[in-house]
């Protein structure tokens, strides 16, 4: 009888133990064979298509600085750049970034001197500038390369050294266009400050004072302007009537 009870007890115990282990077996199977969606491996050999390169659009300084709003004509700017590039190719300039443009297609009451930093896309100065007394009153109309003509000379110049003269701090200018402005140095055509280059005069009489042929500028700006453009930068005095005569622009 004891043997039968012992056998029955062992049989019941084995069933209970089996039932107790059954959930753990299912749990283990779930861990082994069920992969969460977040753990789904990503195929490493799948490459996204490279984006198409955008075309490089480099705006000109004329557009970037909105020089049309300041009154500078597109034609004056384009001729200035063409002449500047020609001078750079010939190695005649020490400063390849700064260019000064005098736009004599505008009246003297307008701020028609533009000093640009082309590399950094900056308008450094925009101010009044005089023409010669015999070049015209409000508008620059008559030009000459002759001594004592008291007329302005258009074209391309290279800036030289500074000095202290009768008109204060001044900048020597070297005209490089034969028959157009190459006598400028002998004529003492320089950039200097002058009291008659005044916004007040422009407002009251419609035009500023005139020089003996020099591109005179406001006295308070003479030193900063001259120090910016001195010693080997390009100065271009533009007037439409001069273009056909320029060898440099052909």
HELIX and SHEET records of a PDB file:
HELIX    1   1 UNK A    2  UNK A   33  1                                  32    
HELIX    2   2 UNK A   37  UNK A   39  5                                   3    
HELIX    3   3 UNK A   61  UNK A   64  1                                   4    
HELIX    4   4 UNK A   74  UNK A   89  1                                  16    
HELIX    5   5 UNK A  199  UNK A  205  1                                   7    
HELIX    6   6 UNK A  219  UNK A  221  5                                   3    
HELIX    7   7 UNK A  222  UNK A  229  1                                   8    
HELIX    8   8 UNK A  240  UNK A  245  5                                   6    
SHEET    1   A 8 UNK A 122  UNK A 127  0                                        
SHEET    2   A 8 UNK A 113  UNK A 117 -1                                        
SHEET    3   A 8 UNK A  98  UNK A 103 -1                                        
SHEET    4   A 8 UNK A 234  UNK A 238  1                                        
SHEET    5   A 8 UNK A 155  UNK A 165 -1                                        
SHEET    6   A 8 UNK A 168  UNK A 175 -1                                        
SHEET    7   A 8 UNK A 190  UNK A 194 -1                                        
SHEET    8   A 8 UNK A 217  UNK A 218  1                                        
END                                                                             
